[in-house]
Amino acid sequence: MKKFVAAAAGGIVAGLLVTTQVAGPLLAEESVRKSNVYEQLDLFGDIFERIRIQYVEEVDDADLIEAAINGMLTSLDPHSSYLSPDAADDMRVQTRGEFGGLGIEVTQEEGFVKVVSPIDDTPADAAGMEAGDFITHVDGESVLGLTLDEAVEKMRGPVGSEIVITVVREGEPEPFDVTIVRDTIKLTAVRTRTVGDSVVLRVTTFNDQTTPNLIDGFQKQVEELGGMENVNGIVLDLRNNPGGLLTQAIKVSDEFLEKGEIVSTRGRNPEDGERYNAQPGDLAEGKPIVVLINGGSASASEIVAGALQDHRRAIVVGTKSFGKGSVQTVMPLRGDGAMRLTTARYYTPSGRSIQALGVSPDIVVEQPRRVDATPEEDEDTNRRTRSEADLRGSLNNDSLTEDEIRQIEEDRAKADEAAKLREEDYQLAYALDILTGLSALGPKE
């Protein structure tokens, strides 16, 4: 018994020694870390006072503090930043779908402002801005060295005022100027139309209007075609869509998925991770879907494309997407400002992160730059090819009724229209060709 007690006592002593040896250094390290933080805060206070007293011009204390806060946030990544009360209000307005500006989504790369994508039917779109353009100067002033918010602020101005932007574009030998007139940007989240027997859903942004617009627009197009039985498929066009609300990306994905994970987010702590799953119900009733993406498709667009691709619900066509795989949380602050902070990465259903890699299309299709044809080339293109039916005295086709011949001619006219579309939008025409091919292989009723 005495031996047992001694052994137990020895164990307790050993345990105390181990605890002391481990906890002691940890507590000391924490104490040193806090001491260093306080020293740095003292240093910040010293610099703040020196600037207030000795800077060549008088500066506003609030501006200095705001700049310090923003500098701290922007040093983390390109998407974290401080939002002043005005900027926070602008952001809330944008999510509702109407705001003033040029109509471009931008990020920062190598010190310059990079265009993620121009927004459809906006001044920037009309002026020919393209995804991947670098903005180096605004009205002749360099944006190098400015924060993203500062550069964006330079591009803001009264509606109707003019701005000159200097652009560096891949493939262009020299920088060039683009003149844009500022306007009120009214976003139509989803534009719908039919091309042949296909419904085209052009999603330009993910805001509060997106899912309702998509459902209403789709149903109207189906009615115009005479019901779902007459629809051969859907093109979900996400090109140059810079993203938006995560909740809307989840809802749009859910409209075309019956079950399974849509996206998951993983933060710094494992317990902060979340998974979002689809609910039963497919708006398209199982019809084939082709998703169009390009280098201007970012964030929420990539969530939708990745979810439909991983579930093999859609064929993704186009070029590699932008690769923004992080989640920003907007946190209200005192004084009506806000902090936009990157809090998580998101992952597609297969567990892949698209951060910096983007979504790779199943079929890579580049959009060729449009080259204006010469009058002679236009004449050659429009010249109709002669066929057997043009020959004098040719025999009639006796195997078809007049109605069958009329149907063939109508189908041919649709094919000719699709061919014309290739000149205007090659990627969209390619997507429609895929749907046409899939419907041709489907069962005949």
Contacts in CASP RR format, 6 or more apart in sequence:
PFRMAT RR
TARGET T0000
AUTHOR 0000-0000-0000
METHOD contacts of the structure
MODEL  1
MKKFVAAAAGGIVAGLLVTTQVAGPLLAEESVRKSNVYEQLDLFGDIFER
IRIQYVEEVDDADLIEAAINGMLTSLDPHSSYLSPDAADDMRVQTRGEFG
GLGIEVTQEEGFVKVVSPIDDTPADAAGMEAGDFITHVDGESVLGLTLDE
AVEKMRGPVGSEIVITVVREGEPEPFDVTIVRDTIKLTAVRTRTVGDSVV
LRVTTFNDQTTPNLIDGFQKQVEELGGMENVNGIVLDLRNNPGGLLTQAI
KVSDEFLEKGEIVSTRGRNPEDGERYNAQPGDLAEGKPIVVLINGGSASA
SEIVAGALQDHRRAIVVGTKSFGKGSVQTVMPLRGDGAMRLTTARYYTPS
GRSIQALGVSPDIVVEQPRRVDATPEEDEDTNRRTRSEADLRGSLNNDSL
TEDEIRQIEEDRAKADEAAKLREEDYQLAYALDILTGLSALGPKE
44 68 0 8 1.000
48 64 0 8 1.000
48 68 0 8 1.000
51 59 0 8 1.000
51 64 0 8 1.000
52 59 0 8 1.000
52 61 0 8 1.000
52 64 0 8 1.000
66 82 0 8 1.000
66 84 0 8 1.000
69 82 0 8 1.000
70 81 0 8 1.000
70 82 0 8 1.000
70 147 0 8 1.000
70 149 0 8 1.000
71 82 0 8 1.000
71 147 0 8 1.000
73 80 0 8 1.000
73 81 0 8 1.000
73 82 0 8 1.000
73 339 0 8 1.000
73 340 0 8 1.000
73 341 0 8 1.000
74 80 0 8 1.000
74 81 0 8 1.000
74 147 0 8 1.000
74 148 0 8 1.000
74 149 0 8 1.000
76 341 0 8 1.000
76 342 0 8 1.000
77 326 0 8 1.000
77 342 0 8 1.000
78 107 0 8 1.000
78 108 0 8 1.000
78 109 0 8 1.000
78 148 0 8 1.000
79 107 0 8 1.000
79 324 0 8 1.000
79 326 0 8 1.000
79 328 0 8 1.000
79 340 0 8 1.000
79 342 0 8 1.000
80 328 0 8 1.000
80 339 0 8 1.000
80 340 0 8 1.000
80 341 0 8 1.000
80 342 0 8 1.000
81 147 0 8 1.000
81 148 0 8 1.000
81 149 0 8 1.000
81 339 0 8 1.000
81 340 0 8 1.000
82 149 0 8 1.000
82 337 0 8 1.000
82 338 0 8 1.000
82 339 0 8 1.000
82 340 0 8 1.000
83 91 0 8 1.000
83 149 0 8 1.000
83 330 0 8 1.000
83 337 0 8 1.000
83 338 0 8 1.000
83 339 0 8 1.000
83 340 0 8 1.000
84 337 0 8 1.000
85 335 0 8 1.000
85 336 0 8 1.000
85 337 0 8 1.000
87 149 0 8 1.000
87 337 0 8 1.000
87 338 0 8 1.000
88 330 0 8 1.000
88 332 0 8 1.000
88 336 0 8 1.000
88 337 0 8 1.000
88 338 0 8 1.000
89 336 0 8 1.000
90 99 0 8 1.000
91 330 0 8 1.000
91 338 0 8 1.000
91 340 0 8 1.000
93 99 0 8 1.000
94 207 0 8 1.000
95 207 0 8 1.000
95 208 0 8 1.000
95 244 0 8 1.000
95 245 0 8 1.000
96 207 0 8 1.000
96 208 0 8 1.000
96 209 0 8 1.000
97 186 0 8 1.000
97 187 0 8 1.000
97 189 0 8 1.000
97 205 0 8 1.000
97 207 0 8 1.000
97 208 0 8 1.000
97 209 0 8 1.000
98 184 0 8 1.000
98 185 0 8 1.000
98 186 0 8 1.000
98 187 0 8 1.000
99 184 0 8 1.000
99 185 0 8 1.000
100 156 0 8 1.000
100 159 0 8 1.000
100 182 0 8 1.000
100 183 0 8 1.000
100 184 0 8 1.000
100 185 0 8 1.000
101 122 0 8 1.000
101 123 0 8 1.000
101 155 0 8 1.000
101 156 0 8 1.000
101 157 0 8 1.000
101 159 0 8 1.000
101 182 0 8 1.000
101 183 0 8 1.000
101 184 0 8 1.000
101 185 0 8 1.000
102 122 0 8 1.000
102 123 0 8 1.000
102 124 0 8 1.000
102 155 0 8 1.000
102 163 0 8 1.000
102 180 0 8 1.000
102 182 0 8 1.000
102 185 0 8 1.000
103 118 0 8 1.000
103 119 0 8 1.000
103 122 0 8 1.000
103 123 0 8 1.000
103 124 0 8 1.000
103 125 0 8 1.000
103 185 0 8 1.000
104 115 0 8 1.000
104 116 0 8 1.000
104 117 0 8 1.000
104 118 0 8 1.000
104 119 0 8 1.000
104 122 0 8 1.000
104 124 0 8 1.000
104 129 0 8 1.000
105 115 0 8 1.000
105 116 0 8 1.000
105 117 0 8 1.000
105 118 0 8 1.000
105 119 0 8 1.000
105 242 0 8 1.000
105 243 0 8 1.000
105 298 0 8 1.000
106 113 0 8 1.000
106 114 0 8 1.000
106 115 0 8 1.000
106 116 0 8 1.000
106 135 0 8 1.000
106 148 0 8 1.000
106 151 0 8 1.000
106 152 0 8 1.000
107 113 0 8 1.000
107 114 0 8 1.000
107 116 0 8 1.000
107 148 0 8 1.000
107 324 0 8 1.000
108 114 0 8 1.000
108 147 0 8 1.000
108 148 0 8 1.000
108 151 0 8 1.000
109 134 0 8 1.000
111 143 0 8 1.000
111 144 0 8 1.000
111 145 0 8 1.000
112 134 0 8 1.000
112 135 0 8 1.000
112 136 0 8 1.000
112 143 0 8 1.000
112 144 0 8 1.000
112 168 0 8 1.000
113 134 0 8 1.000
113 135 0 8 1.000
113 143 0 8 1.000
113 148 0 8 1.000
113 151 0 8 1.000
113 152 0 8 1.000
114 132 0 8 1.000
114 133 0 8 1.000
114 134 0 8 1.000
114 135 0 8 1.000
115 124 0 8 1.000
115 129 0 8 1.000
115 130 0 8 1.000
115 131 0 8 1.000
115 132 0 8 1.000
115 133 0 8 1.000
115 134 0 8 1.000
115 135 0 8 1.000
116 131 0 8 1.000
116 132 0 8 1.000
116 242 0 8 1.000
116 296 0 8 1.000
116 298 0 8 1.000
116 322 0 8 1.000
116 324 0 8 1.000
117 131 0 8 1.000
117 240 0 8 1.000
117 241 0 8 1.000
117 242 0 8 1.000
117 295 0 8 1.000
117 296 0 8 1.000
117 297 0 8 1.000
117 298 0 8 1.000
118 124 0 8 1.000
118 125 0 8 1.000
118 128 0 8 1.000
118 129 0 8 1.000
118 130 0 8 1.000
118 131 0 8 1.000
118 240 0 8 1.000
119 125 0 8 1.000
119 185 0 8 1.000
119 187 0 8 1.000
119 204 0 8 1.000
119 205 0 8 1.000
119 240 0 8 1.000
119 242 0 8 1.000
120 188 0 8 1.000
120 191 0 8 1.000
120 202 0 8 1.000
120 204 0 8 1.000
120 240 0 8 1.000
121 188 0 8 1.000
122 183 0 8 1.000
122 185 0 8 1.000
123 180 0 8 1.000
123 181 0 8 1.000
123 182 0 8 1.000
123 183 0 8 1.000
124 180 0 8 1.000
127 178 0 8 1.000
127 179 0 8 1.000
127 180 0 8 1.000
128 178 0 8 1.000
129 165 0 8 1.000
129 167 0 8 1.000
129 178 0 8 1.000
129 180 0 8 1.000
130 169 0 8 1.000
131 240 0 8 1.000
131 294 0 8 1.000
131 295 0 8 1.000
131 296 0 8 1.000
131 322 0 8 1.000
132 169 0 8 1.000
132 170 0 8 1.000
132 295 0 8 1.000
132 296 0 8 1.000
133 167 0 8 1.000
133 168 0 8 1.000
133 169 0 8 1.000
134 167 0 8 1.000
134 168 0 8 1.000
134 169 0 8 1.000
135 143 0 8 1.000
135 151 0 8 1.000
135 165 0 8 1.000
135 166 0 8 1.000
135 167 0 8 1.000
136 142 0 8 1.000
136 143 0 8 1.000
136 144 0 8 1.000
136 166 0 8 1.000
136 167 0 8 1.000
136 168 0 8 1.000
136 175 0 8 1.000
137 143 0 8 1.000
137 165 0 8 1.000
137 166 0 8 1.000
138 151 0 8 1.000
138 154 0 8 1.000
138 155 0 8 1.000
138 163 0 8 1.000
138 164 0 8 1.000
138 165 0 8 1.000
138 166 0 8 1.000
139 154 0 8 1.000
139 163 0 8 1.000
139 164 0 8 1.000
140 164 0 8 1.000
140 166 0 8 1.000
141 154 0 8 1.000
143 150 0 8 1.000
143 151 0 8 1.000
143 154 0 8 1.000
146 154 0 8 1.000
155 163 0 8 1.000
155 165 0 8 1.000
156 182 0 8 1.000
157 163 0 8 1.000
157 182 0 8 1.000
158 182 0 8 1.000
159 182 0 8 1.000
159 183 0 8 1.000
159 184 0 8 1.000
160 181 0 8 1.000
160 182 0 8 1.000
160 183 0 8 1.000
161 181 0 8 1.000
161 182 0 8 1.000
162 179 0 8 1.000
162 180 0 8 1.000
162 181 0 8 1.000
162 182 0 8 1.000
163 179 0 8 1.000
163 180 0 8 1.000
163 181 0 8 1.000
163 182 0 8 1.000
164 177 0 8 1.000
164 178 0 8 1.000
164 179 0 8 1.000
164 180 0 8 1.000
165 177 0 8 1.000
165 178 0 8 1.000
165 179 0 8 1.000
165 180 0 8 1.000
166 175 0 8 1.000
166 176 0 8 1.000
166 177 0 8 1.000
166 178 0 8 1.000
167 175 0 8 1.000
167 176 0 8 1.000
167 177 0 8 1.000
167 178 0 8 1.000
168 175 0 8 1.000
169 176 0 8 1.000
187 204 0 8 1.000
187 205 0 8 1.000
187 207 0 8 1.000
187 209 0 8 1.000
188 204 0 8 1.000
188 209 0 8 1.000
188 213 0 8 1.000
189 203 0 8 1.000
189 204 0 8 1.000
189 205 0 8 1.000
189 206 0 8 1.000
189 207 0 8 1.000
189 209 0 8 1.000
189 210 0 8 1.000
189 213 0 8 1.000
189 214 0 8 1.000
190 201 0 8 1.000
190 202 0 8 1.000
190 203 0 8 1.000
190 204 0 8 1.000
190 209 0 8 1.000
190 210 0 8 1.000
190 213 0 8 1.000
190 214 0 8 1.000
190 217 0 8 1.000
191 201 0 8 1.000
191 202 0 8 1.000
191 204 0 8 1.000
192 199 0 8 1.000
192 200 0 8 1.000
192 201 0 8 1.000
192 202 0 8 1.000
192 214 0 8 1.000
192 217 0 8 1.000
192 218 0 8 1.000
192 220 0 8 1.000
192 221 0 8 1.000
193 199 0 8 1.000
193 200 0 8 1.000
193 202 0 8 1.000
193 221 0 8 1.000
194 200 0 8 1.000
194 221 0 8 1.000
194 224 0 8 1.000
194 225 0 8 1.000
195 235 0 8 1.000
195 417 0 8 1.000
195 418 0 8 1.000
195 421 0 8 1.000
195 428 0 8 1.000
195 432 0 8 1.000
196 414 0 8 1.000
196 417 0 8 1.000
196 418 0 8 1.000
196 432 0 8 1.000
197 225 0 8 1.000
197 230 0 8 1.000
197 231 0 8 1.000
197 232 0 8 1.000
197 233 0 8 1.000
197 436 0 8 1.000
197 439 0 8 1.000
198 231 0 8 1.000
198 232 0 8 1.000
198 233 0 8 1.000
198 234 0 8 1.000
198 235 0 8 1.000
198 432 0 8 1.000
198 435 0 8 1.000
198 436 0 8 1.000
199 218 0 8 1.000
199 221 0 8 1.000
199 222 0 8 1.000
199 225 0 8 1.000
199 231 0 8 1.000
199 233 0 8 1.000
199 234 0 8 1.000
199 235 0 8 1.000
200 234 0 8 1.000
200 235 0 8 1.000
200 237 0 8 1.000
200 428 0 8 1.000
200 432 0 8 1.000
201 214 0 8 1.000
201 217 0 8 1.000
201 218 0 8 1.000
201 234 0 8 1.000
201 235 0 8 1.000
201 236 0 8 1.000
201 237 0 8 1.000
202 237 0 8 1.000
203 210 0 8 1.000
203 214 0 8 1.000
203 236 0 8 1.000
203 237 0 8 1.000
203 238 0 8 1.000
203 241 0 8 1.000
203 252 0 8 1.000
203 301 0 8 1.000
203 304 0 8 1.000
204 240 0 8 1.000
204 241 0 8 1.000
205 241 0 8 1.000
205 242 0 8 1.000
205 243 0 8 1.000
205 244 0 8 1.000
206 241 0 8 1.000
206 243 0 8 1.000
206 244 0 8 1.000
206 245 0 8 1.000
206 248 0 8 1.000
206 249 0 8 1.000
206 252 0 8 1.000
206 299 0 8 1.000
206 300 0 8 1.000
206 301 0 8 1.000
207 244 0 8 1.000
207 245 0 8 1.000
207 248 0 8 1.000
208 245 0 8 1.000
208 248 0 8 1.000
210 245 0 8 1.000
210 248 0 8 1.000
210 251 0 8 1.000
210 252 0 8 1.000
211 248 0 8 1.000
211 251 0 8 1.000
211 252 0 8 1.000
211 255 0 8 1.000
214 252 0 8 1.000
214 255 0 8 1.000
215 255 0 8 1.000
215 283 0 8 1.000
218 234 0 8 1.000
218 283 0 8 1.000
218 284 0 8 1.000
222 228 0 8 1.000
222 231 0 8 1.000
225 231 0 8 1.000
228 285 0 8 1.000
228 287 0 8 1.000
231 287 0 8 1.000
232 287 0 8 1.000
232 288 0 8 1.000
232 435 0 8 1.000
232 436 0 8 1.000
232 438 0 8 1.000
232 439 0 8 1.000
233 284 0 8 1.000
233 287 0 8 1.000
233 288 0 8 1.000
233 289 0 8 1.000
233 290 0 8 1.000
233 435 0 8 1.000
233 438 0 8 1.000
233 439 0 8 1.000
234 284 0 8 1.000
234 287 0 8 1.000
234 288 0 8 1.000
234 289 0 8 1.000
234 290 0 8 1.000
234 435 0 8 1.000
235 289 0 8 1.000
235 290 0 8 1.000
235 291 0 8 1.000
235 292 0 8 1.000
235 428 0 8 1.000
235 431 0 8 1.000
235 432 0 8 1.000
235 435 0 8 1.000
236 256 0 8 1.000
236 289 0 8 1.000
236 290 0 8 1.000
236 291 0 8 1.000
236 292 0 8 1.000
236 304 0 8 1.000
236 308 0 8 1.000
236 314 0 8 1.000
237 292 0 8 1.000
237 428 0 8 1.000
237 431 0 8 1.000
238 291 0 8 1.000
238 292 0 8 1.000
238 293 0 8 1.000
238 297 0 8 1.000
238 301 0 8 1.000
238 304 0 8 1.000
238 305 0 8 1.000
239 292 0 8 1.000
239 293 0 8 1.000
239 294 0 8 1.000
239 296 0 8 1.000
239 297 0 8 1.000
239 318 0 8 1.000
239 427 0 8 1.000
240 294 0 8 1.000
240 295 0 8 1.000
240 296 0 8 1.000
240 297 0 8 1.000
241 296 0 8 1.000
241 297 0 8 1.000
241 298 0 8 1.000
241 300 0 8 1.000
241 301 0 8 1.000
242 296 0 8 1.000
242 298 0 8 1.000
242 299 0 8 1.000
242 301 0 8 1.000
242 322 0 8 1.000
243 249 0 8 1.000
243 298 0 8 1.000
243 299 0 8 1.000
243 300 0 8 1.000
243 301 0 8 1.000
244 299 0 8 1.000
244 300 0 8 1.000
245 300 0 8 1.000
246 263 0 8 1.000
246 300 0 8 1.000
246 303 0 8 1.000
246 327 0 8 1.000
246 346 0 8 1.000
248 300 0 8 1.000
249 263 0 8 1.000
249 299 0 8 1.000
249 300 0 8 1.000
249 301 0 8 1.000
249 303 0 8 1.000
249 304 0 8 1.000
250 262 0 8 1.000
250 263 0 8 1.000
250 276 0 8 1.000
250 303 0 8 1.000
252 304 0 8 1.000
253 262 0 8 1.000
253 263 0 8 1.000
253 278 0 8 1.000
253 303 0 8 1.000
253 304 0 8 1.000
253 307 0 8 1.000
253 308 0 8 1.000
254 262 0 8 1.000
254 278 0 8 1.000
254 279 0 8 1.000
255 282 0 8 1.000
255 283 0 8 1.000
255 284 0 8 1.000
256 282 0 8 1.000
256 283 0 8 1.000
256 284 0 8 1.000
256 289 0 8 1.000
256 308 0 8 1.000
256 313 0 8 1.000
256 314 0 8 1.000
257 278 0 8 1.000
257 282 0 8 1.000
257 307 0 8 1.000
257 308 0 8 1.000
257 311 0 8 1.000
257 313 0 8 1.000
258 278 0 8 1.000
258 280 0 8 1.000
258 281 0 8 1.000
258 282 0 8 1.000
259 277 0 8 1.000
259 278 0 8 1.000
259 279 0 8 1.000
259 280 0 8 1.000
260 277 0 8 1.000
260 278 0 8 1.000
260 311 0 8 1.000
260 349 0 8 1.000
261 275 0 8 1.000
261 276 0 8 1.000
261 277 0 8 1.000
261 278 0 8 1.000
261 307 0 8 1.000
261 349 0 8 1.000
262 276 0 8 1.000
262 277 0 8 1.000
262 278 0 8 1.000
262 303 0 8 1.000
262 307 0 8 1.000
262 349 0 8 1.000
263 275 0 8 1.000
263 276 0 8 1.000
263 303 0 8 1.000
263 307 0 8 1.000
263 346 0 8 1.000
263 347 0 8 1.000
263 348 0 8 1.000
263 349 0 8 1.000
264 273 0 8 1.000
264 274 0 8 1.000
264 275 0 8 1.000
264 276 0 8 1.000
264 346 0 8 1.000
264 347 0 8 1.000
264 349 0 8 1.000
264 351 0 8 1.000
265 273 0 8 1.000
265 274 0 8 1.000
265 327 0 8 1.000
265 344 0 8 1.000
265 345 0 8 1.000
265 346 0 8 1.000
265 347 0 8 1.000
266 272 0 8 1.000
266 273 0 8 1.000
266 344 0 8 1.000
266 345 0 8 1.000
266 346 0 8 1.000
266 347 0 8 1.000
267 273 0 8 1.000
267 343 0 8 1.000
267 344 0 8 1.000
267 345 0 8 1.000
268 343 0 8 1.000
272 343 0 8 1.000
272 344 0 8 1.000
273 344 0 8 1.000
288 314 0 8 1.000
288 315 0 8 1.000
288 434 0 8 1.000
288 435 0 8 1.000
288 438 0 8 1.000
288 439 0 8 1.000
289 308 0 8 1.000
289 313 0 8 1.000
289 314 0 8 1.000
289 315 0 8 1.000
290 314 0 8 1.000
290 315 0 8 1.000
290 316 0 8 1.000
290 317 0 8 1.000
290 431 0 8 1.000
290 432 0 8 1.000
290 434 0 8 1.000
290 435 0 8 1.000
291 304 0 8 1.000
291 305 0 8 1.000
291 308 0 8 1.000
291 309 0 8 1.000
291 314 0 8 1.000
291 315 0 8 1.000
291 316 0 8 1.000
291 317 0 8 1.000
292 317 0 8 1.000
292 318 0 8 1.000
292 427 0 8 1.000
292 428 0 8 1.000
292 431 0 8 1.000
293 301 0 8 1.000
293 302 0 8 1.000
293 305 0 8 1.000
293 316 0 8 1.000
293 317 0 8 1.000
293 318 0 8 1.000
293 319 0 8 1.000
293 320 0 8 1.000
293 321 0 8 1.000
293 359 0 8 1.000
293 361 0 8 1.000
294 318 0 8 1.000
294 319 0 8 1.000
294 321 0 8 1.000
294 367 0 8 1.000
294 427 0 8 1.000
295 319 0 8 1.000
295 320 0 8 1.000
295 321 0 8 1.000
295 322 0 8 1.000
296 321 0 8 1.000
296 322 0 8 1.000
297 305 0 8 1.000
297 321 0 8 1.000
297 322 0 8 1.000
297 359 0 8 1.000
298 321 0 8 1.000
298 322 0 8 1.000
298 323 0 8 1.000
298 324 0 8 1.000
299 322 0 8 1.000
299 324 0 8 1.000
299 325 0 8 1.000
301 321 0 8 1.000
302 321 0 8 1.000
302 322 0 8 1.000
302 323 0 8 1.000
302 324 0 8 1.000
302 325 0 8 1.000
302 354 0 8 1.000
302 358 0 8 1.000
302 359 0 8 1.000
303 346 0 8 1.000
303 348 0 8 1.000
305 314 0 8 1.000
305 316 0 8 1.000
305 321 0 8 1.000
305 359 0 8 1.000
306 316 0 8 1.000
306 348 0 8 1.000
306 349 0 8 1.000
306 354 0 8 1.000
306 359 0 8 1.000
307 313 0 8 1.000
307 348 0 8 1.000
307 349 0 8 1.000
308 314 0 8 1.000
308 316 0 8 1.000
309 316 0 8 1.000
309 348 0 8 1.000
309 359 0 8 1.000
309 362 0 8 1.000
310 348 0 8 1.000
310 349 0 8 1.000
310 350 0 8 1.000
311 349 0 8 1.000
315 362 0 8 1.000
315 363 0 8 1.000
315 434 0 8 1.000
316 359 0 8 1.000
316 360 0 8 1.000
316 361 0 8 1.000
316 362 0 8 1.000
316 363 0 8 1.000
317 361 0 8 1.000
317 362 0 8 1.000
317 363 0 8 1.000
317 365 0 8 1.000
317 427 0 8 1.000
317 430 0 8 1.000
317 431 0 8 1.000
317 434 0 8 1.000
318 361 0 8 1.000
318 363 0 8 1.000
318 364 0 8 1.000
318 365 0 8 1.000
318 366 0 8 1.000
318 367 0 8 1.000
318 427 0 8 1.000
319 361 0 8 1.000
319 364 0 8 1.000
319 365 0 8 1.000
319 366 0 8 1.000
319 367 0 8 1.000
320 358 0 8 1.000
320 359 0 8 1.000
320 360 0 8 1.000
320 361 0 8 1.000
321 354 0 8 1.000
321 358 0 8 1.000
321 359 0 8 1.000
322 358 0 8 1.000
323 354 0 8 1.000
323 355 0 8 1.000
323 356 0 8 1.000
323 357 0 8 1.000
323 358 0 8 1.000
323 359 0 8 1.000
324 354 0 8 1.000
324 355 0 8 1.000
325 345 0 8 1.000
325 346 0 8 1.000
325 353 0 8 1.000
325 354 0 8 1.000
325 355 0 8 1.000
325 356 0 8 1.000
325 358 0 8 1.000
326 342 0 8 1.000
326 344 0 8 1.000
326 345 0 8 1.000
326 346 0 8 1.000
326 355 0 8 1.000
327 342 0 8 1.000
327 343 0 8 1.000
327 344 0 8 1.000
327 345 0 8 1.000
327 346 0 8 1.000
328 340 0 8 1.000
328 341 0 8 1.000
328 342 0 8 1.000
328 343 0 8 1.000
329 340 0 8 1.000
329 341 0 8 1.000
329 343 0 8 1.000
330 338 0 8 1.000
330 339 0 8 1.000
330 340 0 8 1.000
331 338 0 8 1.000
331 339 0 8 1.000
331 340 0 8 1.000
331 341 0 8 1.000
332 338 0 8 1.000
333 339 0 8 1.000
345 353 0 8 1.000
345 355 0 8 1.000
346 353 0 8 1.000
346 354 0 8 1.000
347 353 0 8 1.000
348 354 0 8 1.000
348 359 0 8 1.000
363 430 0 8 1.000
363 434 0 8 1.000
365 426 0 8 1.000
365 427 0 8 1.000
365 430 0 8 1.000
367 425 0 8 1.000
367 426 0 8 1.000
367 427 0 8 1.000
368 426 0 8 1.000
370 423 0 8 1.000
373 381 0 8 1.000
388 394 0 8 1.000
397 405 0 8 1.000
400 408 0 8 1.000
418 429 0 8 1.000
418 432 0 8 1.000
418 433 0 8 1.000
418 436 0 8 1.000
419 429 0 8 1.000
421 428 0 8 1.000
421 429 0 8 1.000
421 432 0 8 1.000
422 429 0 8 1.000
422 430 0 8 1.000
END
